[in-house]
Amino acid sequence: MFGRQSKELESVSWEADLVLNERKSRTVAWRIAVAACAVAAVQGAAIILMLPLKTVVPSVVMVDKLTGEGQIVSTAQEYVSTSTLSDKHWVERFVTSRERYVYRFIQYDYDTVRRLAGDQPWANYTPLYEGSDALDVRLKDNVEIIPSVLSITLTGNGMATVRYELKTRDYRSTAPPVVTRRVATIRYEYKARNLVLEKEAIANPFGFTVLAYQTDPEMGGDNKGGTQ
């Protein structure tokens, strides 16, 4: 009889342990669920607070005017900066070769102007090196005219204003170089070219073309001589 009671007590104790363990498991599960909800709420609040900081970065595809190859630049500001620097590069290169007279660079400058100049600017330039009164015939290597670009202002619509100095040195004289200041106005564009030699394409890959070129003495400057 006592053995039967002992077994019954053990059975009741075992069932009580099961109930207790189940209650503990439920308590732990609820705590985990509450903690997970709290973490999710904190993350949601953080995302909401960060939304005003989110910005859309514009991307621009730059297309090579010669090959048609596209290149992605990260921002519109970078595109503007790149285009501006490219325009200024070619403008400065044209003005430097157009205004410079250094005997050993004559052929280089002549070819550069030919590649970059449109019909009218080229027609105005070629007479400087034609006939018995050509610059290289008159000056040879006795005189050098060195331009130094002071500033380039892009005024929009393919227009640029260039302030530059010309330093003229006559090696036949002991006099110091003559420095003059001038202002050039340039109208330019980029022209796509389908049939062009590789050498020409490398020298002017984007088809930069000067459509009009005018240079005048700078107002109020000390202008003694210089080229036009």
Secondary structure, 3 states (H helix, E strand, C coil): CHHHHHHHHHHHHHHHHHHHHHHHHHHHHHHHHHHHHHHHHHHHHHHHHHHHHCCCCCCEEEECCCCCCEEEECCHHHHHHHHHHHHHHHHHHHHHHHHCECHHHHHHHHHHHHHHECHHHHHHHHHHHCCCCCHHHHHCCCEEEEEEEEEEEEEECCEEEEEEEEEEEECCCCCCCEEEEEEEEEEEEECCCCCCCHHHHHHCCCCEEEEEEEEEECCCCCCCCCCC
